[in-house]
């Protein structure tokens, strides 16, 4: 384990490879008493490296976690999904519990938690791909093999701006075994991953790997997201890669959704600009897409075609060489640029494997910055 030093230092991610060119570890900072100089280092590193790991934060308070997350966007104060988690039909509803005294911070994990930060006798459920994928891994292989659950951006995508930064804190982490992640898409792609990893891919890599023609397409096109997307998609089923949904007309109709306010429907650029480097990231939530708006005003409305276009654009950059599967240790605080990476839950836990994490992200004070800003 990497220890702390008297002065902050930025280190590469252990095991970094030449194809996966993002991620960094920062040591020697105290988040509870963070000064402006150290925060500026974290800010600059985050926007240059997309994912930052800060070790040895097991005693970090929910208040300090919230305050750090808020510092990236001081005008933002509300949890990134607002109260949409209260909707029982949302695919997100079972996965998070709110810290009572710090409502912007959520508790996630697996197993029975008897008492934690004001929560009592809480049963946490780690999202399992069999609840969302059309063809899950067979039960007999379930503890040895796993999948990306759902590649996504942390965002409500309806009425609230996508959060700029998400913080994840590992409080309790089961250790001792690894799993083989299968793509099961005919490519033969597999990835050896630690149990319960969080997987990240770079939106900048995703953009840079496109042809010049596709780069022009994504720079000049916008994505329209479904109204109440996490309720709308609740009946649909995922591709085995976790990168978007099959088109089987299983989405809820407008009549089956809560009342829709048209001014809350989000139409966002396909590419979002990095505030420090100016680089463009291809940032699309593949499961929530509904339409594509082209530069000439034409709207691609056919959902199956929309999904096929998005999948073709995104799939190359989730290949094994470009994935960073973080190997969690207790006390790890991971910050990620939610306007520059996609991430996915991974893993299948046994009933008695207890995992306890805290998550914080805040609805941004302004929409993502597009390529022309």
C-alpha atoms as one frame of an Amber mdcrd trajectory, in Angstrom:
protein
   0.000   0.000   0.000   1.223   3.495  -0.839   1.640   5.652   2.266   1.279
   9.394   2.744   4.126  11.892   2.509   4.653  15.321   4.025   4.143  17.049
   0.675   1.751  16.134  -2.143   3.050  14.056  -5.009   1.437  12.763  -8.204
   2.285   9.198  -9.219   1.213   7.027 -12.145  -1.446   4.377 -11.649   0.277
   1.048 -10.782   0.388  -1.226 -13.818  -0.308   1.623 -16.230   0.098   0.550
 -19.841   0.983   2.551 -22.923  -2.500   2.239 -24.437  -4.415   3.279 -21.307
  -3.141   6.799 -20.863  -5.233   8.101 -17.973  -5.376   7.870 -14.190  -3.079
   9.054 -11.387  -2.430   8.543  -7.663  -1.969  11.555  -5.369  -0.272  11.043
  -2.020   0.464  13.448   0.817  -2.824  15.371   0.964  -5.236  15.668   3.906
  -8.771  15.978   2.565 -10.261  16.964   5.952  -8.024  20.068   6.097  -7.465
  20.623   2.381  -5.801  23.937   1.535  -6.158  25.822  -1.749  -2.736  24.826
  -3.043  -3.391  21.127  -2.583  -6.873  21.431  -4.072  -5.419  23.180  -7.123
  -3.082  20.201  -7.575  -6.008  17.767  -7.348  -8.081  19.881  -9.762  -5.320
  20.131 -12.374  -4.420  16.438 -12.083  -8.031  15.352 -12.367  -8.626  17.246
 -15.592  -5.336  16.075 -17.080  -5.590  12.431 -15.930  -9.404  11.955 -15.651
  -9.272   9.578 -12.650  -7.445  10.396  -9.397  -6.868   7.971  -6.522  -6.138
   9.459  -3.085  -5.070   6.812  -0.576  -5.648   6.405   3.170  -8.978   8.180
   3.646 -10.782   5.550   5.716 -11.792   8.138   8.351 -12.974  10.790   5.881
 -16.293  12.266   7.027 -19.300  12.517   4.681 -19.174  16.291   5.223 -15.576
  16.516   3.999 -16.376  14.278   1.037 -19.272  16.546   0.085 -17.195  19.693
   0.538 -14.403  18.341  -1.665 -16.858  17.344  -4.405 -18.584  20.723  -4.199
 -15.260  22.543  -4.527 -15.080  21.543  -8.216 -18.349  23.435  -8.791 -19.108
  25.682  -5.789 -22.498  26.771  -7.134 -23.741  23.165  -7.098 -25.261  21.810
  -3.889 -27.860  19.178  -4.873 -27.223  15.477  -5.400 -26.807  14.707  -9.108
 -30.038  12.726  -9.400 -32.072  14.993  -7.141 -35.081  13.092  -5.866 -35.411
  10.843  -8.920 -34.113   7.934  -6.849 -37.420   8.024  -4.985 -39.149   6.698
  -8.100 -39.646   3.018  -7.311 -39.596   2.061 -10.992 -36.185   3.645 -11.620
 -33.401   1.183 -12.413 -31.279   3.154  -9.922 -33.670   2.958  -6.974 -32.458
  -0.278  -5.289 -28.775   0.540  -5.471 -28.297   3.628  -3.255 -29.147   4.773
   0.283 -28.848   8.399   1.400 -26.705   9.445   4.390 -29.341  11.132   6.607
 -27.114  13.967   7.884 -25.448  14.605   4.484 -28.114  14.010   1.799 -25.740
  14.695  -1.105 -23.785  11.555  -0.131 -25.070   8.075  -0.963 -24.146   4.696
   0.500 -23.688   1.819  -1.935 -22.352  -1.692  -1.601 -23.352  -5.248  -0.785
 -24.591  -7.097   2.281 -26.171  -6.223   5.607 -24.888  -3.068   7.312 -26.072
  -2.976  10.931 -25.225   0.672  11.612 -23.448   3.334   9.579 -23.683   7.140
   9.545 -27.258   7.162  10.840 -28.447   4.248   8.728 -29.598   1.188  10.665
 -29.955  -2.425   9.466 -29.555  -1.523   5.807 -29.388  -4.290   3.200 -27.216
  -3.123   0.328 -27.328  -4.766  -3.075 -24.438  -4.676  -5.506 -25.946  -4.355
  -8.991 -25.713  -7.717 -10.757 -25.720  -7.971 -14.519 -28.380 -10.715 -14.459
 -30.970  -8.084 -13.473 -30.172  -5.940 -16.528 -28.558  -8.054 -19.264 -30.654
 -10.038 -21.707 -28.455 -13.141 -21.582 -26.674 -13.380 -18.208 -23.713 -15.584
 -17.424 -24.941 -19.045 -16.287 -25.442 -19.429 -12.548 -22.727 -22.068 -12.219
 -20.121 -19.634 -13.617 -21.374 -16.595 -11.729 -18.689 -16.261  -9.039 -15.768
 -16.790 -11.426 -16.973 -14.723 -14.378 -18.567 -11.314 -14.607 -19.559  -8.489
 -16.967 -19.593  -4.724 -17.198 -22.990  -3.992 -15.647 -23.813  -0.715 -17.396
 -21.420   1.821 -18.925 -22.674   5.252 -17.991 -22.135   8.856 -17.030 -23.389
   9.880 -13.580 -26.307  12.070 -14.616 -30.073  12.393 -14.229 -30.254  13.483
 -17.917 -33.645  15.047 -17.265 -33.989  18.487 -15.729 -30.561  18.482 -14.058
 -27.097  19.100 -15.475 -24.610  16.200 -15.456 -22.299  16.443 -12.419 -18.748
  17.538 -13.142 -16.996  15.231 -10.677 -17.929  12.106  -8.728 -16.162  11.002
  -5.546 -16.171   7.359  -4.415 -14.834   6.272  -1.025 -14.115   2.633  -0.165
 -15.076   2.043   3.484 -15.139  -1.770   3.500 -13.814  -3.960   0.679 -13.973
  -7.770   0.414 -10.690  -9.142  -0.896  -9.132 -12.395  -1.904 -10.387 -13.351
  -5.326 -10.473 -12.125  -8.890 -12.898 -12.661 -11.739 -12.698 -12.963 -15.503
 -14.770 -10.286 -17.186 -16.363 -11.519 -20.408 -17.551  -9.282 -23.238 -19.563
 -12.136 -24.851 -20.022 -10.159 -28.071 -18.277 -12.532 -30.467 -14.876 -10.829
 -30.184 -13.448 -13.170 -27.562 -12.461 -10.146 -25.481 -11.866 -10.862 -21.789
 -10.314  -8.949 -18.911  -8.921 -10.159 -15.583 -10.404  -7.926 -12.873 -10.319
  -7.638  -9.072 -13.552  -8.494  -7.277 -15.990  -5.583  -7.297 -13.827  -3.296
  -9.401 -15.109  -0.047 -10.824 -14.113   0.089 -14.501 -13.272   3.339 -16.279
 -12.715   4.262 -19.915 -11.620   7.593 -21.339 -14.008   9.692 -23.411 -10.935
  11.421 -24.862  -9.571   8.078 -26.063 -13.038   7.292 -27.400 -12.986  10.487
 -29.478  -9.353  10.174 -30.578  -9.850   6.649 -31.924 -12.551   7.781 -34.356
 -11.923   8.374 -38.046 -11.776  12.015 -39.177 -15.265  11.590 -40.633 -16.663
  10.257 -37.365 -14.910  12.993 -35.404 -16.645  15.565 -37.598 -19.951  13.749
 -37.045 -19.697  13.732 -33.239 -18.450  17.336 -33.081 -21.493  18.564 -35.008
 -24.236  16.266 -33.631 -26.238  16.248 -30.423 -27.917  13.518 -28.399 -31.448
  13.805 -27.093 -32.047  11.745 -23.978 -35.311  10.075 -23.071 -37.605  11.744
 -20.553 -37.311  10.092 -17.127 -34.631   7.864 -18.689 -34.094   5.465 -15.786
 -37.790   4.680 -15.612 -38.164   4.653 -19.410 -35.421   2.021 -19.796 -36.586
  -0.164 -16.891 -38.080  -2.885 -19.083 -35.251  -2.958 -21.640 -32.261  -5.274
 -21.550 -28.561  -4.608 -22.020 -26.057  -5.822 -24.545 -23.533  -8.252 -23.007
 -20.842  -5.552 -23.079 -22.994  -3.280 -20.867 -22.698  -0.659 -23.621 -26.292
   0.242 -24.390 -29.529  -1.667 -24.856 -31.138  -4.069 -27.277 -34.039  -2.589
 -29.259 -36.983  -4.857 -28.534 -39.703  -2.260 -27.874 -39.495  -2.918 -24.132
 -39.087   0.748 -23.157 -42.018   2.357 -21.359 -44.358   4.498 -23.434 -44.905
   8.171 -22.624 -48.275   7.228 -21.136 -46.534   4.896 -18.684 -44.028   7.517
 -17.500 -44.510  10.209 -14.869 -45.720  13.541 -16.312 -43.194  14.890 -18.817
 -42.063  18.509 -18.754 -40.679  19.233 -22.216 -38.252  21.883 -20.952 -36.521
  19.223 -18.823 -35.709  16.948 -21.779 -31.971  17.203 -22.410 -30.315  17.643
 -25.794 -26.547  17.655 -25.213 -23.454  17.788 -27.412 -21.869  14.434 -28.232
 -18.456  15.870 -27.341 -17.639  17.754 -24.126 -14.630  20.060 -23.781 -12.066
  19.658 -21.023 -11.809  22.939 -19.030  -8.031  22.607 -18.540  -6.668  20.977
 -21.711  -9.367  21.873 -24.241  -9.503  18.227 -25.384 -12.804  16.757 -26.564
 -14.353  13.682 -24.963 -17.047  11.592 -26.614 -19.557  11.634 -23.751 -22.781
   9.745 -24.400 -24.808   7.690 -21.937 -25.568   4.775 -24.277 -28.531   3.336
 -22.371 -30.429   6.629 -22.109 -30.155   7.864 -25.719 -33.378   8.481 -27.634
 -32.594  10.618 -30.702 -29.647  12.126 -32.579 -29.850  15.724 -33.832 -27.683
  16.349 -36.912 -26.055  19.654 -37.854 -28.490  20.201 -40.759 -31.457  19.994
 -38.398 -32.451  16.432 -39.299 -33.359  14.252 -36.323 -32.655  10.511 -36.338
 -35.702   9.200 -34.505 -35.406   5.457 -35.144 -34.253   4.139 -31.750 -32.565
   1.013 -33.091 -30.548   3.083 -35.577 -29.628   5.609 -32.880 -28.319   2.829
 -30.659 -26.357   1.182 -33.466 -24.644   4.491 -34.302 -23.703   5.151 -30.680
 -22.461   1.578 -30.183 -20.254   1.735 -33.274 -18.711   4.994 -32.039 -18.086
   3.831 -28.458 -17.234   0.123 -28.653 -13.554   0.417 -29.778 -12.571   2.362
 -26.648 -13.974  -0.192 -24.189 -11.637  -2.893 -25.540  -9.577  -4.488 -22.743
  -6.396  -2.477 -23.410  -8.228   0.804 -22.747 -10.074  -0.141 -19.537  -8.808
   0.858 -16.088 -10.294  -1.573 -13.519  -9.500  -0.008 -10.152  -8.331  -2.472
  -7.507 -10.036  -1.040  -4.429  -8.367  -0.881  -1.023 -10.095   0.356   2.107
  -9.567   4.086   2.421  -9.278   4.704  -1.321 -10.935   7.950  -2.371 -11.379
   8.016  -6.137 -12.347  11.194  -7.975 -13.280  11.043 -11.643 -14.041  13.614
 -14.301 -17.662  12.789 -15.060 -17.432  14.978 -18.184 -14.520  12.932 -19.524
 -14.920   9.247 -18.584 -17.533   6.521 -18.671 -17.585   3.965 -15.886 -19.287
   0.725 -14.940 -20.006  -1.365 -11.884 -18.456  -4.816 -12.224 -18.608  -8.026
 -10.228 -20.703 -10.656  -8.561 -20.545 -10.993  -4.774 -21.485 -13.870  -2.534
 -24.196 -13.075   0.030 -21.688 -12.814   2.895 -19.195 -10.566   1.069 -19.803
  -7.135   2.585 -18.871  -4.060   0.564 -19.495  -0.521   1.801 -18.796   2.601
  -0.276 -19.843   6.246  -0.247 -20.619   8.167  -3.421 -21.082  11.896  -3.970
 -21.830  13.865  -7.111 -23.658  17.153  -7.544 -25.838  18.412 -10.361 -23.632
  20.898 -12.214 -24.370  24.601 -12.140 -24.115  24.740 -15.955 -24.479  22.275
 -18.849 -21.440  20.514 -20.336 -19.289  22.691 -22.572 -19.499  21.622 -26.207
 -16.818  21.724 -28.923 -17.602  25.240 -30.158 -17.436  27.018 -26.801
